[in-house]
C-alpha cells in the first residue's frame, strides 16, 4: 500500500480508503448494500491487513447506523486507523437539523463522536454546499471544533470550483482552519472535475478524495452494451448515482477497460482505479463493496501500474469536451500555462 500526503497537511493516508456507505443498509441506502456488523468487521479486517488507514463514513448514511458500525468495528483498535465522517444532510425533522450553521455543525459533530465511540474525528467534512449559511459561520464553527480537540482536520465535499476557492480565501482572510481536502465524484465515466476542482486542488494544495471511483459499479465490467443491469446490482435496485449522460461513450470506456484488463489478466475495476490513482492531485480513492471478493479485487488496484499507451487509450476514450473558456485557452493561451491549467488542457495541446 502506498501513502500520500493529504493536501498541505502533515497527514499521510493510504491511496485506498475504506468506504462505509453500505454499512447498515437501511432506507434508501439499502439499494447500495446492506453490510451488517459481522460483514463490516470482515471487510475492515481485510482493508486494514492490506494497509488501508482511513475509513470514510457520514452521519447521513443509514440514519447514523454506518457510524455506529464503524465505531463497533474499531473498538479496541482505534489507533490503527483514521476516521473521516461528514455533516450537512438532514438528521431530523427540525428546521435546524440540516445545513452548515454553527448550531447544526456542533451538534452533528457531538452526535457523530458518540456514535463512533471516539474522542476525536480525524477528518471532518462538510458533505455539501450550504448557500444559506455564511461561510464565515461555517468555517469559524469548524475552527472551534479543531481548537477543542474534537476534530483534527477539515475538508469539504461536492463543492463547485468557486465554492471551494471562496472557502479557502475566506479561511485565509480570517485566519481560520483551512480545508485540507475535498471529496468529489471523479471517474473515467465523468471527468467534469478536471474543469475546475482538480486544477484548484493542484493550485491550492488541497488533497482529493474520490467517491464512487467506479461510477457506482458502471466501470466494474459487469455492465455491458445492450444488456440490462445485472440482477442484484445497485442500478438494478434503482440507485441512480452517478447519472449517465452519454451511454455510448460509457460503453466505449467499458470496452477499453475490458480490453486492457484482459491483456493484463486483471479485473476491469482494477484498471479504472489504477487510472485514477495516476491523475494529478488525487490522494485516495474511497472504495466499498457488497462482498469480500469485490473488496479484495479493488484493494489489489493499489499495486497496478498502467503503461503510458494504456493511459493514453483511456484518456482518449473518456475525454471531456472543452467548454468555454477552455477551448479558447487551448487555442490561444498554451504558451503560458501553469501545472493547474495543464490538468485539463495537456491532452488537447498540439505538440
Buried (B, 14 or more C-beta within 10 A) or exposed (E): BEBBBBBEBEBBBBBBBBBBBBBBBEEEBBBBBBBEBEBBBBBBEBBBEBBBBBBBBBBBBBBBBBBBBBBBBBEEEBEEBBBBBBBBBEBEEEEEBBBBBBBBBBBBBEBBBEBBBBEBBBBBBBBBBBEEBBBEBBBBBBBBBBEEEBBBBBBBBBBEBEBBBEBBEBBEEEEBBBBBBBBBBBBBBBBBBBBBBBBBBBBBBBBBBBBBBBBBBBBBBBBEEEEEBBEEBBBEBEBEEBEBEEEEBBBBBBBBBBBBBEEBEBBBBBBBBBBBBEBBBBBBBBBBBBEEEBBBBBBBBBEBEBEEEBBEBBBEBBBBEBEEEBEEBBEEEBEEBEEBBBBBBBBBEEE
